[in-house]
Amino acid sequence: MVRGASGVDAASPMPIEVRRFGVGHRRADGPPGTTGVSGQLIHSDGRGAITELAFARGAAIEPHANPSSSWFIVIEGGGWVGVDEERTRAAAGDAVLWPADIPHAAWTEHSEMRVFIVEFTGADDSAVIGVLEGGATDASALGRPSERGEGHLVGEGTTTRHDPEAGEPA
């Protein structure tokens, strides 16, 4: 058996999954009232979804709300975003949080805009707080407390946080 630099058997195919997106892979997409926006779902499962959207000039996603939190990440061009009553410009390099159950919208006027939307199932990050705080452990340790006691997995679907000032898990 021959192993490559990554330690994977060179005779077996790599377990890499590739999803195509961008020009030629998009379709008209968005909630009711959406105009001039095309998109491609890249990934979706019980944890959330990742979608690429392309806004033409004068495109809009009308105000709407959903039960999940999402990040609207601008990767090319720019336009406008709204969350509840607030409005602001967004350009390449900006990431805007769309909180759960709060009306949000996006639109362009004289430019085009390309974005990724990363949607998390549920209203907040409580299901993944250990990962977000940097307390994730190696997969072989799942179900066992970490030596530091910070943000480790304590059971299927539950996490705990450690508050250093209180000395006890939060």
C-alpha positions as CSV (number, residue, x, y, z in Angstrom):
1,M,0.0,0.0,0.0
2,V,1.3,3.4,-1.0
3,R,0.5,6.5,1.1
4,G,0.6,10.0,-0.2
5,A,1.9,13.0,1.7
6,S,-1.4,13.3,3.5
7,G,-1.2,9.7,4.8
8,V,-4.2,8.6,2.6
9,D,-3.9,5.4,0.5
10,A,-2.8,6.7,-2.9
11,A,-4.7,3.9,-4.7
12,S,-8.1,4.9,-3.3
13,P,-9.9,8.0,-4.6
14,M,-9.7,11.1,-2.4
15,P,-12.9,11.8,-0.3
16,I,-13.2,15.3,-1.6
17,E,-16.6,16.6,-2.4
18,V,-16.7,19.5,-4.8
19,R,-19.8,21.7,-5.3
20,R,-19.9,24.0,-8.4
21,F,-21.4,27.4,-8.1
22,G,-21.2,30.8,-9.9
23,V,-22.1,31.6,-13.4
24,G,-23.9,28.8,-15.2
25,H,-25.0,27.1,-11.9
26,R,-27.4,29.7,-10.5
27,R,-31.2,29.9,-10.7
28,A,-33.7,32.6,-9.8
29,D,-33.9,32.4,-6.0
30,G,-35.2,34.1,-3.0
31,P,-38.3,34.7,-0.9
32,P,-41.5,36.1,-2.5
33,G,-40.9,39.6,-4.0
34,T,-37.3,38.9,-4.8
35,T,-36.2,40.4,-8.2
36,G,-32.9,40.3,-10.1
37,V,-31.3,37.8,-7.8
38,S,-30.0,34.4,-8.8
39,G,-28.4,31.8,-6.6
40,Q,-27.0,28.4,-6.0
41,L,-27.4,26.3,-2.8
42,I,-24.0,25.0,-2.0
43,H,-24.8,22.9,1.1
44,S,-27.8,22.3,3.4
45,D,-28.3,19.9,6.3
46,G,-29.7,19.9,9.8
47,R,-27.1,22.5,11.0
48,G,-27.9,25.1,8.4
49,A,-27.2,26.1,4.8
50,I,-24.7,27.9,2.6
51,T,-25.9,29.7,-0.5
52,E,-24.2,31.9,-3.1
53,L,-26.3,34.8,-4.5
54,A,-25.7,37.2,-7.3
55,F,-27.6,40.5,-7.4
56,A,-28.0,42.3,-10.7
57,R,-28.2,46.1,-10.9
58,G,-31.5,47.1,-9.3
59,A,-32.1,43.7,-7.6
60,A,-33.8,43.2,-4.3
61,I,-34.6,40.7,-1.6
62,E,-37.7,42.2,-0.1
63,P,-38.0,42.5,3.7
64,H,-38.8,39.1,5.3
65,A,-37.9,37.2,8.4
66,N,-37.0,33.5,9.1
67,P,-36.5,31.5,12.2
68,S,-32.8,31.1,11.7
69,S,-29.8,33.5,12.2
70,S,-27.8,34.1,9.0
71,W,-24.6,35.9,7.9
72,F,-24.9,37.9,4.7
73,I,-21.2,38.0,3.5
74,V,-20.4,40.3,0.6
75,I,-17.6,39.0,-1.6
76,E,-17.9,41.2,-4.7
77,G,-19.4,44.5,-5.5
78,G,-21.8,46.2,-3.1
79,G,-25.3,47.3,-2.3
80,W,-27.6,47.9,0.7
81,V,-28.8,45.8,3.6
82,G,-31.6,46.3,6.1
83,V,-32.2,44.8,9.4
84,D,-35.5,45.8,11.1
85,E,-35.6,49.6,10.6
86,E,-31.8,50.1,10.1
87,R,-30.3,50.4,6.6
88,T,-26.6,50.5,5.6
89,R,-24.3,50.1,2.7
90,A,-22.5,46.8,2.4
91,A,-19.4,46.1,0.2
92,A,-17.0,43.3,-0.5
93,G,-15.4,42.3,2.8
94,D,-18.5,43.1,4.9
95,A,-20.5,40.5,6.8
96,V,-23.9,41.5,8.1
97,L,-25.8,39.5,10.8
98,W,-29.4,38.8,10.0
99,P,-30.8,37.8,13.4
100,A,-33.6,35.2,13.6
101,D,-37.2,36.4,13.5
102,I,-36.1,40.0,12.6
103,P,-37.2,41.4,9.2
104,H,-34.1,41.8,6.9
105,A,-33.6,42.8,3.2
106,A,-30.9,43.4,0.7
107,W,-30.8,45.4,-2.6
108,T,-28.6,47.0,-5.2
109,E,-29.1,50.2,-7.1
110,H,-26.3,51.0,-9.7
111,S,-23.9,48.1,-9.0
112,E,-23.9,44.4,-8.9
113,M,-23.2,42.4,-5.7
114,R,-22.2,38.8,-5.0
115,V,-22.7,37.3,-1.5
116,F,-22.6,34.1,0.5
117,I,-25.4,33.5,3.0
118,V,-24.5,31.2,5.8
119,E,-27.7,30.2,7.7
120,F,-27.6,28.5,11.0
121,T,-30.5,26.4,12.2
122,G,-32.2,28.0,15.1
123,A,-32.2,31.5,16.6
124,D,-28.7,31.4,18.1
125,D,-25.4,29.6,18.5
126,S,-26.2,27.7,21.7
127,A,-25.8,24.3,20.0
128,V,-22.2,25.1,18.9
129,I,-21.0,27.4,21.7
130,G,-18.0,25.2,22.5
131,V,-16.7,25.4,19.0
132,L,-17.3,29.1,18.8
133,E,-15.3,29.7,22.0
134,G,-12.4,27.6,20.8
135,G,-13.0,24.8,23.2
136,A,-13.6,22.1,20.7
137,T,-11.8,18.8,21.4
138,D,-10.5,16.2,19.1
139,A,-13.2,13.8,17.8
140,S,-11.7,10.9,19.8
141,A,-12.5,12.8,23.0
142,L,-16.2,13.4,22.4
143,G,-18.3,12.7,25.5
144,R,-15.3,13.0,27.8
145,P,-14.5,16.3,29.7
146,S,-11.6,18.2,28.3
147,E,-8.6,18.7,30.6
148,R,-9.2,22.5,30.7
149,G,-13.0,22.1,31.1
150,E,-13.7,24.9,28.6
151,G,-16.6,24.6,26.2
152,H,-16.4,20.9,25.9
153,L,-19.1,18.6,24.6
154,V,-20.9,17.0,27.6
155,G,-23.5,15.0,25.7
156,E,-25.3,14.8,22.4
157,G,-26.6,18.2,21.6
158,T,-25.5,19.9,24.8
159,T,-22.5,22.0,25.7
160,T,-21.2,23.8,28.7
161,R,-19.1,26.9,29.1
162,H,-16.5,27.6,31.7
163,D,-16.4,31.0,33.3
164,P,-12.9,31.5,34.7
165,E,-14.0,34.3,37.1
166,A,-16.7,32.1,38.6
167,G,-14.6,29.0,38.7
168,E,-17.6,26.8,37.7
169,P,-19.0,25.8,34.3
170,A,-21.6,28.4,33.2
